[in-house]
């Protein structure tokens, strides 16, 4: 054991800088959780601000917009999770049926490109494209005789706009994961199915989908940990006061409450509540992934 530790010492030393950065930037700021139980004033700091206990949590629960924000977060996140599973699976199966490698790779590259663009860039593009007066989407709708839609200013349309645009940006990356899962399916199974008279649909239903099922179950269960993450970057760059009713989520609510309104204690309380609930969901998701897909972190 002594010789093994000596041999592994260089590896531990290589990890040391990363461990120090994690301690400083991830665990160090956790001390700020104390603000959730204080009437925090920057001039007084952590140690002289008034202690209010669970007063901030009571204040947040009494706000009329709190439960609407929680509903928006869960509603948008669930739609993103479902769409982010169904569409990439379907696209991966369709791409797998393309015989020409060049065409397959070209389509795969095109749908993957938006993943590399930030929401700051895409937000500006989408604001122009979805504009009710000069946007190309509404011009097409008017050209075919349909009324224009205020996608980013109508509470009925905004949640679906968020989900569709997020799907357009990210489904290419998820498709690659499912395409990798398809490569693990034994080709002999398809040959045997053809001999038995199975058409393409039956091959997909009885061979392709069951072969993809382990990775589908794994990604589905792990996605439960994101149930309260509806996408701050995206919504912050796309929403406006007109759609706060349907588009305001926990992260944007914390931003406005803490940085805009300078209510640091209540904002920290909301963030702490989200962290505790997210921790519970992540724990459950890893447990389900272990039980259903034999997934292990180590």
Backbone bond lengths (Angstrom), bond angles and torsions (degrees), N, CA, C in turn:
res aa  C-N    CA-C-N  psi(-1)  N-CA   C-N-CA  omega(-1)  CA-C   N-CA-C  phi
1 X - - - 1.460 - - 1.521 111.43 -
2 X 1.334 116.28 -37.19 1.465 119.47 -179.23 1.524 110.81 -63.96
3 X 1.351 115.44 -44.48 1.468 119.00 -179.97 1.527 110.90 -66.32
4 X 1.345 116.87 -34.41 1.462 120.63 178.67 1.532 110.60 -65.40
5 X 1.346 116.16 -40.75 1.460 119.73 179.02 1.523 111.10 -65.59
6 X 1.319 115.87 -38.27 1.466 119.65 179.44 1.528 109.94 -64.92
7 X 1.342 117.06 -40.70 1.456 120.69 179.73 1.535 111.28 -67.35
8 X 1.332 116.48 -34.51 1.466 120.16 -177.26 1.526 112.82 -84.43
9 X 1.338 117.55 -9.17 1.452 120.06 -176.53 1.534 113.10 -57.58
10 X 1.343 120.20 -43.86 1.482 119.04 177.76 1.530 112.94 -58.73
11 X 1.344 116.50 -34.69 1.464 119.47 178.85 1.524 111.22 -67.44
12 X 1.329 116.01 -40.03 1.462 119.67 178.26 1.528 110.96 -67.37
13 X 1.316 116.30 -36.18 1.469 119.57 177.75 1.527 111.16 -67.08
14 X 1.332 116.62 -34.22 1.468 119.85 176.04 1.530 111.19 -65.24
15 X 1.345 117.02 -33.14 1.461 121.10 179.55 1.526 112.59 -78.22
16 X 1.322 117.07 -18.27 1.460 120.87 -172.64 1.539 113.33 -59.20
17 X 1.349 119.89 -46.75 1.483 118.25 179.27 1.528 112.76 -59.13
18 X 1.338 116.58 -42.30 1.462 119.86 178.25 1.518 111.90 -63.97
19 X 1.336 116.81 -40.64 1.468 120.39 179.04 1.525 110.63 -64.34
20 X 1.328 117.04 -39.19 1.472 120.44 178.93 1.523 110.83 -64.73
21 X 1.345 117.50 -42.17 1.467 121.15 178.64 1.530 110.99 -63.24
22 X 1.339 116.49 -40.05 1.465 120.10 178.34 1.526 110.33 -63.30
23 X 1.326 116.81 -43.81 1.463 120.54 179.84 1.530 111.51 -62.51
24 X 1.340 116.32 -40.15 1.471 119.98 -176.61 1.524 111.49 -73.95
25 X 1.347 116.67 -47.99 1.457 119.74 -170.22 1.526 114.31 -96.76
26 X 1.330 118.78 -15.65 1.465 120.73 179.88 1.526 112.47 -108.22
27 X 1.328 116.38 -45.96 1.463 119.42 -177.70 1.528 112.14 -90.60
28 X 1.319 117.52 -32.44 1.458 120.35 178.94 1.522 113.32 -58.83
29 X 1.350 118.26 -49.61 1.476 119.14 -179.33 1.525 114.20 -64.52
30 X 1.341 117.63 -14.18 1.464 119.18 -179.96 1.525 111.74 -63.64
31 X 1.324 117.12 -17.37 1.459 119.74 175.58 1.524 110.88 -61.35
32 X 1.326 116.09 -26.39 1.461 120.78 179.97 1.520 113.76 -66.52
33 X 1.345 117.61 -9.52 1.465 120.47 176.64 1.525 110.91 -57.28
34 X 1.321 116.32 -25.56 1.471 120.41 179.96 1.526 111.79 -57.43
35 X 1.340 117.67 -24.06 1.467 120.69 179.49 1.519 111.93 -63.47
36 X 1.344 117.24 -24.44 1.456 120.20 179.58 1.519 111.92 -65.07
37 X 1.327 116.90 -18.29 1.468 121.32 -177.18 1.527 111.45 -114.88
38 X 1.334 116.21 16.19 1.457 120.97 -179.01 1.527 110.78 -129.32
39 X 1.315 115.15 157.40 1.466 120.55 164.80 1.529 105.51 -88.41
40 X 1.327 114.77 76.50 1.461 121.08 -166.84 1.530 111.31 -69.32
41 X 1.315 114.40 130.02 1.454 122.81 173.25 1.529 108.43 -123.10
42 X 1.339 118.21 122.77 1.468 119.67 -178.41 1.524 113.24 -54.76
43 X 1.323 117.57 -32.13 1.469 120.14 -178.77 1.526 112.11 -68.71
44 X 1.344 117.01 -27.33 1.460 121.16 -178.95 1.527 112.63 -93.68
45 X 1.344 117.28 -22.41 1.452 120.17 179.84 1.523 112.05 76.69
46 X 1.332 114.83 -172.25 1.467 120.71 -176.74 1.526 112.61 -69.37
47 X 1.314 117.36 -33.15 1.460 120.66 -167.36 1.528 113.60 -92.86
48 X 1.333 117.58 -14.28 1.462 119.00 -178.90 1.528 113.10 -117.79
49 X 1.317 117.49 -0.80 1.453 120.24 176.54 1.527 110.06 -72.66
50 X 1.322 116.08 149.72 1.467 121.44 -176.46 1.532 111.15 -67.59
51 X 1.322 116.56 133.03 1.467 122.68 178.66 1.528 108.63 -84.21
52 X 1.341 117.01 124.67 1.473 120.75 -177.93 1.525 111.97 -119.75
53 X 1.317 117.77 3.24 1.463 120.34 178.80 1.521 111.94 63.64
54 X 1.334 115.66 -125.86 1.467 120.60 -179.62 1.526 112.01 -92.89
55 X 1.314 116.43 19.51 1.454 120.78 -179.58 1.520 113.00 -61.74
56 X 1.339 116.71 -37.87 1.469 119.65 179.29 1.526 111.15 -65.99
57 X 1.329 116.56 -37.33 1.462 119.99 178.85 1.529 110.48 -67.19
58 X 1.342 116.50 -38.52 1.466 120.43 176.36 1.525 110.76 -64.62
59 X 1.322 115.85 -41.99 1.465 120.56 178.80 1.526 111.07 -61.38
60 X 1.333 116.58 -43.34 1.461 120.73 -179.72 1.520 110.85 -65.91
61 X 1.328 116.82 -42.40 1.470 119.73 -178.92 1.519 112.12 -65.32
62 X 1.333 117.89 -23.68 1.462 121.52 -179.86 1.532 113.13 -86.01
63 X 1.333 117.09 -12.21 1.466 119.23 178.53 1.524 109.94 -70.04
64 X 1.327 118.61 133.80 1.472 120.25 -177.59 1.525 113.60 -65.93
65 X 1.323 117.34 -23.14 1.467 119.86 -176.26 1.526 113.71 -89.37
66 X 1.328 118.05 -8.15 1.460 120.44 -173.84 1.524 112.36 -62.27
67 X 1.309 116.93 -49.75 1.463 119.81 -177.05 1.518 111.77 -71.38
68 X 1.332 117.22 -28.89 1.461 120.07 174.71 1.528 110.13 -67.13
69 X 1.331 116.72 -39.66 1.466 121.38 177.53 1.525 110.30 -64.00
70 X 1.326 116.96 -43.09 1.463 120.61 178.81 1.521 110.80 -63.97
71 X 1.323 116.36 -41.63 1.473 120.28 177.81 1.523 110.86 -63.06
72 X 1.333 116.82 -45.60 1.467 120.15 178.75 1.519 111.50 -58.49
73 X 1.327 116.15 -42.35 1.466 120.88 -178.06 1.518 111.11 -62.13
74 X 1.323 116.23 -50.76 1.470 120.57 -178.30 1.527 110.54 -66.18
75 X 1.324 116.99 -41.32 1.468 121.85 -177.61 1.529 111.10 -62.78
76 X 1.325 116.32 -49.70 1.461 120.22 -179.59 1.518 111.32 -67.39
77 X 1.341 117.02 -41.74 1.463 120.66 -178.99 1.527 111.17 -64.00
78 X 1.326 117.77 -41.81 1.467 120.31 179.20 1.528 111.51 -64.50
79 X 1.331 116.55 -41.41 1.466 118.89 177.61 1.525 110.75 -63.29
80 X 1.328 116.61 -39.48 1.459 119.35 178.38 1.522 111.59 -65.09
81 X 1.329 116.66 -40.46 1.462 120.47 -179.16 1.526 110.76 -64.22
82 X 1.343 116.58 -46.89 1.468 120.64 -178.53 1.524 110.45 -64.96
83 X 1.338 116.87 -48.95 1.465 120.10 179.94 1.522 111.17 -63.97
84 X 1.341 116.44 -36.13 1.463 120.53 -179.49 1.510 113.76 -72.20
85 X 1.319 117.49 -9.42 1.462 121.56 175.28 1.528 111.18 -100.81
86 X 1.325 116.55 -45.93 1.466 120.47 -173.73 1.527 111.63 -69.50
87 X 1.329 117.04 -49.89 1.471 120.14 -174.42 1.534 112.23 -65.24
88 X 1.344 120.67 -49.40 1.469 119.08 178.76 1.527 113.59 -60.10
89 X 1.327 117.16 -35.25 1.469 119.62 178.08 1.525 109.72 -63.84
90 X 1.328 116.17 -46.80 1.461 119.31 179.48 1.521 112.67 -63.34
91 X 1.325 117.43 -43.69 1.467 121.04 179.83 1.532 110.64 -65.24
92 X 1.327 117.12 -39.47 1.468 120.39 179.15 1.523 111.28 -62.45
93 X 1.341 116.23 -41.78 1.467 119.89 178.87 1.526 110.80 -65.44
94 X 1.339 116.79 -41.25 1.464 120.25 179.13 1.527 111.25 -65.93
95 X 1.331 117.20 -43.25 1.465 119.78 178.61 1.519 111.37 -63.95
96 X 1.315 116.48 -34.10 1.463 120.34 -179.65 1.528 112.11 -66.45
97 X 1.338 116.04 -21.61 1.462 119.95 -179.51 1.523 112.41 -84.57
98 X 1.343 117.56 -10.88 1.466 120.76 -179.69 1.525 109.36 -76.65
99 X 1.321 115.45 125.82 1.460 119.65 -176.82 1.517 114.00 -80.96
100 X 1.333 117.77 -33.69 1.462 121.91 -178.12 1.525 109.94 -76.93
101 X 1.318 116.60 116.30 1.464 120.85 -177.03 1.526 111.77 -63.53
102 X 1.343 117.02 -38.60 1.457 120.85 -178.43 1.532 111.10 -62.26
103 X 1.333 115.94 -45.87 1.474 120.08 179.47 1.523 110.45 -64.74
104 X 1.310 116.20 -42.33 1.468 121.70 -179.35 1.524 110.68 -60.94
105 X 1.341 116.30 -47.15 1.467 120.33 -179.00 1.527 111.67 -67.95
106 X 1.325 117.05 -35.11 1.467 120.50 -179.92 1.528 110.63 -65.78
107 X 1.331 116.43 -46.47 1.466 120.07 178.45 1.522 110.32 -63.19
108 X 1.314 115.93 -41.76 1.463 120.43 179.94 1.528 111.25 -60.62
109 X 1.326 116.59 -40.47 1.469 120.76 179.27 1.522 111.47 -68.21
110 X 1.341 117.07 -41.53 1.463 121.06 -178.29 1.528 111.97 -64.02
111 X 1.324 117.06 -42.06 1.464 118.96 -178.47 1.526 111.44 -77.58
112 X 1.333 117.36 -15.57 1.463 121.49 -179.09 1.536 112.12 -87.13
113 X 1.352 116.39 -24.29 1.463 120.91 -174.54 1.530 114.62 -57.79
114 X 1.357 120.53 -43.23 1.477 118.99 -178.61 1.522 114.18 -58.71
115 X 1.314 117.60 -21.63 1.466 120.85 -179.70 1.522 111.32 -60.79
116 X 1.322 117.68 -28.15 1.463 121.80 -175.63 1.529 112.95 -87.03
117 X 1.319 117.92 -6.69 1.457 121.04 179.32 1.523 110.25 -90.47
118 X 1.328 116.90 138.29 1.464 120.59 178.96 1.517 109.93 -78.20
119 X 1.336 114.82 160.82 1.458 119.19 179.71 1.522 111.85 -71.14
120 X 1.313 118.25 -17.80 1.465 119.97 174.86 1.529 109.92 -64.82
121 X 1.337 114.78 -44.18 1.467 119.65 178.15 1.519 110.81 -69.93
122 X 1.338 115.74 -49.49 1.464 119.51 -176.88 1.526 111.53 -66.27
123 X 1.337 117.23 -32.93 1.451 119.31 178.01 1.515 111.96 -60.15
124 X 1.334 116.47 -45.37 1.456 120.11 177.58 1.522 112.23 -63.72
125 X 1.325 116.44 -40.75 1.466 120.38 179.01 1.527 110.73 -63.44
126 X 1.349 116.01 -46.41 1.465 120.06 -176.63 1.525 111.85 -67.58
127 X 1.327 117.34 -34.09 1.466 119.63 177.28 1.526 110.31 -60.98
128 X 1.330 116.81 -39.08 1.465 120.58 177.87 1.522 111.75 -73.48
129 X 1.329 116.35 -44.25 1.466 120.38 -175.80 1.524 111.33 -67.25
130 X 1.347 116.94 -36.67 1.464 121.20 -176.37 1.522 113.34 -97.27
131 X 1.320 117.65 11.52 1.459 121.11 179.16 1.525 110.90 -58.15
132 X 1.350 118.28 137.36 1.471 119.72 -177.54 1.529 113.44 -70.75
133 X 1.310 117.80 -19.86 1.462 120.16 -176.56 1.521 113.20 -101.00
134 X 1.350 116.17 -45.81 1.465 119.06 -174.00 1.526 113.92 -121.87
135 X 1.335 117.28 3.39 1.455 120.25 -178.53 1.516 112.37 -68.94
136 X 1.336 116.32 144.68 1.464 120.32 -176.22 1.525 111.79 -65.76
137 X 1.348 117.23 -32.28 1.468 119.75 -179.51 1.519 110.55 -65.02
138 X 1.321 117.15 -45.90 1.465 119.75 -179.75 1.522 111.90 -70.57
139 X 1.309 116.79 -29.70 1.464 118.63 175.69 1.524 110.53 -65.43
140 X 1.327 116.18 -39.02 1.469 119.75 176.97 1.522 110.34 -65.54
141 X 1.345 116.99 -42.41 1.466 120.32 178.77 1.527 111.09 -61.07
142 X 1.333 116.43 -43.72 1.463 119.97 178.62 1.524 111.22 -66.70
143 X 1.343 115.82 -32.63 1.460 119.55 -179.85 1.516 113.22 -67.12
144 X 1.336 117.22 -27.00 1.468 119.90 179.52 1.531 111.40 -102.02
145 X 1.341 115.58 13.17 1.457 120.00 173.98 1.508 116.33 88.46
146 X 1.328 118.77 13.68 1.464 122.16 179.13 1.522 109.88 -101.95
147 X 1.334 117.81 151.66 1.470 119.88 179.26 1.528 111.07 -71.98
148 X 1.328 116.03 151.88 1.464 120.51 178.20 1.525 109.70 -70.84
149 X 1.341 114.66 153.95 1.462 121.41 -177.20 1.521 108.65 -123.95
150 X 1.322 116.49 134.92 1.464 121.39 176.75 1.530 107.49 -90.70
151 X 1.328 115.78 81.84 1.461 121.39 -172.02 1.526 112.91 -59.77
152 X 1.327 117.52 -38.05 1.458 121.35 -174.69 1.528 112.66 -100.13
153 X 1.330 118.08 5.86 1.452 120.32 -179.14 1.511 113.89 -131.91
154 X 1.339 117.18 4.15 1.457 122.30 -179.44 1.524 108.49 -113.52
155 X 1.328 117.24 123.72 1.463 121.33 -177.80 1.530 112.82 -62.95
156 X 1.318 117.51 -23.35 1.461 119.34 178.05 1.518 112.18 -74.40
157 X 1.327 117.04 -31.68 1.456 121.28 -173.60 1.528 113.66 -100.50
158 X 1.314 117.17 -23.91 1.466 118.92 -171.39 1.533 113.92 -59.85
159 X 1.350 121.19 -47.18 1.468 118.99 179.75 1.527 113.22 -57.78
160 X 1.332 117.00 -40.01 1.463 120.12 -179.86 1.529 110.87 -71.36
161 X 1.317 117.02 -33.83 1.465 120.43 175.15 1.519 110.64 -63.01
162 X 1.325 116.33 -41.74 1.467 121.17 178.12 1.530 110.63 -61.13
163 X 1.322 116.48 -45.36 1.467 120.75 -177.60 1.528 110.98 -66.38
164 X 1.318 117.08 -45.69 1.473 120.95 -177.53 1.524 111.14 -65.18
165 X 1.328 117.44 -43.93 1.462 119.91 -179.50 1.530 111.50 -68.09
166 X 1.323 116.94 -37.27 1.467 119.62 175.50 1.517 110.98 -65.16
167 X 1.326 116.64 -39.57 1.466 120.91 177.57 1.519 110.58 -63.57
168 X 1.319 117.46 -43.63 1.473 120.97 178.91 1.523 110.87 -59.84
169 X 1.308 116.81 -36.86 1.463 120.14 -177.83 1.525 112.67 -75.24
170 X 1.335 118.03 -37.46 1.457 120.44 -166.89 1.523 115.56 -109.31
171 X 1.343 118.84 -13.69 1.461 117.12 -172.69 1.528 112.56 -68.67
172 X 1.334 117.82 -23.30 1.459 119.78 178.02 1.518 112.43 -64.42
173 X 1.334 115.97 -38.66 1.465 120.03 178.84 1.525 110.66 -67.10
174 X 1.339 116.97 -43.81 1.464 119.85 179.13 1.525 111.45 -66.39
175 X 1.325 116.72 -31.82 1.462 119.78 179.18 1.519 111.31 -61.44
176 X 1.333 116.95 -37.17 1.468 120.64 179.60 1.526 110.70 -62.39
177 X 1.329 116.43 -37.64 1.464 120.13 178.98 1.519 110.38 -62.87
178 X 1.329 116.95 -44.14 1.464 120.16 -179.57 1.529 111.99 -72.32
179 X 1.322 117.39 -32.11 1.470 119.50 174.62 1.531 110.62 -64.07
180 X 1.326 116.14 -37.51 1.463 119.67 176.13 1.520 110.78 -64.03
181 X 1.336 116.65 -36.56 1.471 119.96 178.36 1.527 110.76 -66.99
182 X 1.330 116.63 -33.63 1.469 120.07 -179.92 1.520 112.24 -66.13
183 X 1.330 116.62 -30.07 1.467 119.38 -178.95 1.531 112.36 -68.30
184 X 1.332 117.38 -17.36 1.471 119.95 -179.26 1.523 112.74 -85.19
185 X 1.346 117.08 -5.65 1.469 120.09 -179.82 1.530 109.24 -80.02
186 X 1.300 116.90 132.16 1.465 122.74 -177.72 1.533 110.32 -66.90
187 X 1.349 119.21 120.80 1.477 121.33 179.52 1.527 112.88 -60.99
188 X 1.323 117.23 -24.85 1.467 119.70 179.52 1.523 112.37 -61.92
189 X 1.317 116.62 -26.71 1.457 120.04 178.13 1.527 111.02 -64.97
190 X 1.333 116.52 -39.72 1.463 120.24 178.51 1.532 110.63 -68.49
191 X 1.332 116.79 -38.64 1.465 120.16 179.11 1.522 110.46 -64.35
192 X 1.332 116.28 -41.07 1.461 119.56 178.11 1.525 111.11 -66.00
193 X 1.336 116.24 -36.63 1.466 120.00 179.42 1.530 111.17 -67.18
194 X 1.346 116.82 -38.63 1.468 120.60 178.01 1.524 110.38 -63.53
195 X 1.338 116.02 -42.26 1.466 120.15 178.17 1.526 110.76 -60.87
196 X 1.342 116.29 -35.75 1.466 120.53 179.84 1.521 112.85 -80.25
197 X 1.341 117.35 -2.40 1.454 120.74 176.16 1.515 115.02 91.77
198 X 1.317 118.46 16.37 1.461 121.27 -179.64 1.526 110.19 -77.63
199 X 1.327 116.08 132.72 1.463 119.85 176.50 1.528 109.77 -83.52
200 X 1.360 115.81 -175.93 1.465 120.51 -176.29 1.532 111.21 -61.51
201 X 1.319 116.50 -42.62 1.459 119.75 -177.76 1.538 111.00 -62.78
202 X 1.327 116.25 -44.52 1.469 119.55 179.83 1.527 111.56 -67.60
203 X 1.330 116.79 -35.27 1.468 119.16 175.91 1.527 110.52 -63.32
204 X 1.330 115.48 -41.91 1.473 119.29 179.16 1.523 110.97 -64.83
205 X 1.325 116.35 -44.27 1.459 121.09 -174.98 1.532 112.61 -70.85
206 X 1.331 116.98 -37.41 1.464 120.41 -172.46 1.532 114.14 -101.80
207 X 1.348 117.34 -14.57 1.470 119.55 -178.70 1.531 111.36 -121.72
208 X 1.342 116.15 -54.34 1.468 119.45 -174.22 1.524 112.06 -64.51
209 X 1.317 117.02 -54.33 1.473 119.71 -177.68 1.531 112.81 -63.73
210 X 1.351 119.68 -44.29 1.470 117.87 175.24 1.522 112.81 -62.03
211 X 1.332 117.50 -34.15 1.459 119.91 177.98 1.519 112.65 -68.40
212 X 1.345 116.88 -29.83 1.458 121.66 178.25 1.529 112.75 -86.46
213 X 1.324 117.17 -11.05 1.456 120.99 -171.17 1.523 114.22 -56.62
214 X 1.339 120.54 -41.17 1.473 118.22 179.51 1.529 113.43 -58.48
215 X 1.333 117.77 -44.57 1.461 119.76 -179.50 1.530 110.56 -72.62
216 X 1.349 117.75 -31.37 1.469 120.56 176.43 1.523 110.45 -64.91
217 X 1.336 116.26 -46.09 1.467 120.55 179.28 1.522 110.38 -63.67
218 X 1.336 116.08 -41.44 1.467 120.12 -179.38 1.525 111.42 -61.95
219 X 1.330 117.77 -51.41 1.463 120.80 -177.70 1.528 112.14 -67.98
220 X 1.338 116.00 -31.53 1.467 119.05 177.93 1.522 110.79 -66.51
221 X 1.317 116.68 -47.09 1.460 119.76 -178.83 1.524 111.69 -67.48
222 X 1.338 116.61 -39.41 1.463 118.61 179.34 1.527 111.72 -68.26
223 X 1.327 117.45 -26.49 1.463 120.18 -179.96 1.526 112.24 -70.22
224 X 1.336 117.85 -14.75 1.462 120.02 177.65 1.527 111.71 -61.58
225 X 1.327 115.91 -27.78 1.460 119.40 179.59 1.515 113.08 -67.36
226 X 1.336 117.14 -15.09 1.467 120.78 -179.55 1.523 112.52 -101.07
227 X 1.329 117.11 19.84 1.459 120.68 -174.45 1.520 111.81 -64.67
228 X 1.346 118.26 -24.91 1.468 120.95 178.56 1.523 111.97 -107.18
229 X 1.341 116.77 12.56 1.465 121.10 177.29 1.525 108.47 -110.65
230 X 1.309 115.77 93.47 1.465 119.75 -177.62 1.524 112.39 -92.84
231 X 1.336 117.91 0.90 1.459 120.72 175.85 1.507 114.67 100.07
232 X 1.340 116.94 80.77 1.465 120.54 -178.39 1.526 111.24 -63.17
233 X 1.337 117.86 -48.25 1.467 120.91 -176.64 1.519 111.74 -55.12
234 X 1.318 115.30 -44.95 1.461 119.16 -177.46 1.523 111.75 -67.32
235 X 1.320 116.78 -53.38 1.460 120.30 -174.66 1.525 111.25 -67.02
236 X 1.318 117.63 -37.93 1.458 120.28 -179.73 1.527 111.35 -61.36
237 X 1.326 117.18 -34.24 1.459 120.81 -179.18 1.524 113.36 -87.31
238 X 1.338 117.78 -5.27 1.464 119.88 -176.20 1.527 113.96 -120.25
239 X 1.331 117.57 -23.31 1.461 117.11 -172.80 1.521 112.26 -90.82
240 X 1.326 114.58 172.82 1.466 122.90 -179.75 1.524 107.17 -151.67
241 X 1.346 118.07 168.75 1.478 119.26 179.10 1.520 113.80 -55.35
242 X 1.322 117.96 -22.92 1.463 120.83 179.89 1.521 112.30 -64.20
243 X 1.347 116.97 -28.55 1.467 120.14 -175.22 1.522 111.90 -117.20
244 X 1.318 117.85 22.47 1.465 120.16 175.25 1.529 111.19 -58.84
245 X 1.319 116.57 -33.72 1.465 120.51 -176.98 1.523 112.31 -61.71
246 X 1.318 117.53 -37.87 1.464 121.06 -176.68 1.520 113.66 -110.88
247 X 1.343 118.03 -13.92 1.458 119.94 -174.04 1.510 115.43 -115.52
248 X 1.325 117.40 -9.06 1.461 119.78 -179.11 1.520 109.66 -74.12
249 X 1.339 117.61 123.06 1.461 122.50 179.90 1.525 109.43 -115.10
250 X 1.313 116.73 177.82 1.464 120.62 -174.72 1.519 111.34 -58.78
251 X 1.318 117.84 -44.82 1.465 120.78 -176.13 1.529 111.96 -65.44
252 X 1.326 117.54 -43.12 1.466 119.25 178.39 1.526 110.68 -70.69
253 X 1.326 116.63 -32.50 1.468 121.18 176.67 1.526 110.30 -63.66
254 X 1.331 116.69 -43.13 1.466 121.21 177.59 1.521 110.38 -63.92
255 X 1.322 116.76 -41.18 1.465 120.97 179.24 1.531 110.94 -59.71
256 X 1.321 116.38 -49.78 1.466 119.47 -178.21 1.523 111.40 -68.44
257 X 1.323 115.76 -39.94 1.463 119.38 -177.50 1.527 111.32 -67.73
258 X 1.348 116.68 -40.85 1.465 120.05 -175.53 1.512 114.29 -88.17
259 X 1.327 117.80 -53.88 1.458 120.73 -173.50 1.525 113.32 -85.15
260 X 1.326 117.36 -32.18 1.460 119.80 -178.44 1.526 111.08 -87.43
261 X 1.337 116.52 -48.75 1.469 120.59 -177.65 1.528 113.23 -92.40
262 X 1.324 117.82 -4.67 1.474 123.04 177.49 1.533 112.64 59.39
263 X 1.336 117.12 31.43 1.464 121.25 173.50 1.532 107.65 -98.08
264 X 1.323 115.29 77.85 1.456 120.49 -170.12 1.529 112.52 -67.40
265 X 1.321 117.26 -39.52 1.458 120.32 -179.64 1.515 112.92 -63.08
266 X 1.347 119.65 -55.20 1.465 120.60 177.44 1.530 113.16 -59.39
267 X 1.343 117.60 -38.41 1.466 120.04 179.08 1.523 110.72 -63.28
268 X 1.341 117.42 -41.86 1.460 120.76 177.56 1.519 110.93 -65.66
269 X 1.325 117.07 -35.52 1.462 120.79 178.18 1.529 110.93 -62.74
270 X 1.334 116.50 -43.43 1.473 119.88 177.91 1.526 110.18 -64.07
271 X 1.338 116.58 -43.62 1.457 120.05 178.80 1.515 112.07 -62.60
272 X 1.329 117.63 -39.13 1.465 121.24 178.50 1.518 111.11 -66.38
273 X 1.336 116.33 -41.46 1.469 120.11 176.71 1.528 110.72 -58.95
274 X 1.337 116.17 -45.35 1.464 119.91 179.31 1.525 111.05 -62.54
275 X 1.328 117.31 -41.24 1.464 120.82 -178.64 1.520 111.49 -63.88
276 X 1.333 116.97 -41.11 1.467 120.27 -179.32 1.525 110.73 -66.33
277 X 1.331 116.72 -45.13 1.463 120.13 179.35 1.531 110.68 -65.46
278 X 1.331 116.92 -41.50 1.474 120.58 179.01 1.521 110.68 -63.54
279 X 1.346 117.36 -39.63 1.466 120.54 177.24 1.518 110.81 -60.23
280 X 1.337 116.75 -41.86 1.463 120.53 178.77 1.534 110.63 -63.50
281 X 1.336 116.87 -44.74 1.464 119.84 179.76 1.521 111.47 -65.63
282 X 1.328 117.98 -40.46 1.462 121.01 179.16 1.527 110.49 -63.93
283 X 1.333 116.81 -41.57 1.469 120.46 178.46 1.524 110.54 -61.59
284 X 1.338 116.38 -44.72 1.463 120.40 178.77 1.522 110.92 -64.54
285 X 1.344 116.60 -40.15 1.466 119.76 -178.61 1.523 111.25 -65.23
286 X 1.329 117.91 -40.40 1.462 119.73 177.96 1.524 111.45 -68.67
287 X 1.334 116.87 -35.32 1.463 119.90 176.84 1.522 110.66 -64.41
288 X 1.354 116.21 -44.60 1.462 119.71 178.37 1.525 111.57 -65.59
289 X 1.335 116.13 -39.36 1.466 119.63 178.10 1.528 110.95 -62.48
290 X 1.323 116.50 -36.90 1.477 120.77 178.37 1.527 110.71 -69.07
291 X 1.356 115.70 -42.58 1.462 119.32 -176.95 1.526 112.45 -74.92
292 X 1.330 117.05 -40.10 1.462 120.54 -172.60 1.524 113.33 -92.27
293 X 1.336 118.13 -32.74 1.468 121.39 -175.42 1.525 113.12 -121.63
294 X 1.335 117.03 6.35 1.469 121.51 179.20 1.526 111.68 56.73
295 X 1.350 115.50 37.26 1.466 121.44 -178.41 1.516 109.68 -87.77
296 X 1.336 115.84 133.30 1.448 121.34 177.78 1.524 109.39 -130.47
297 X 1.326 116.34 140.59 1.460 120.37 178.38 1.507 109.99 -69.58
298 X 1.323 116.79 -39.72 1.462 121.32 -177.41 1.511 109.67 -108.92
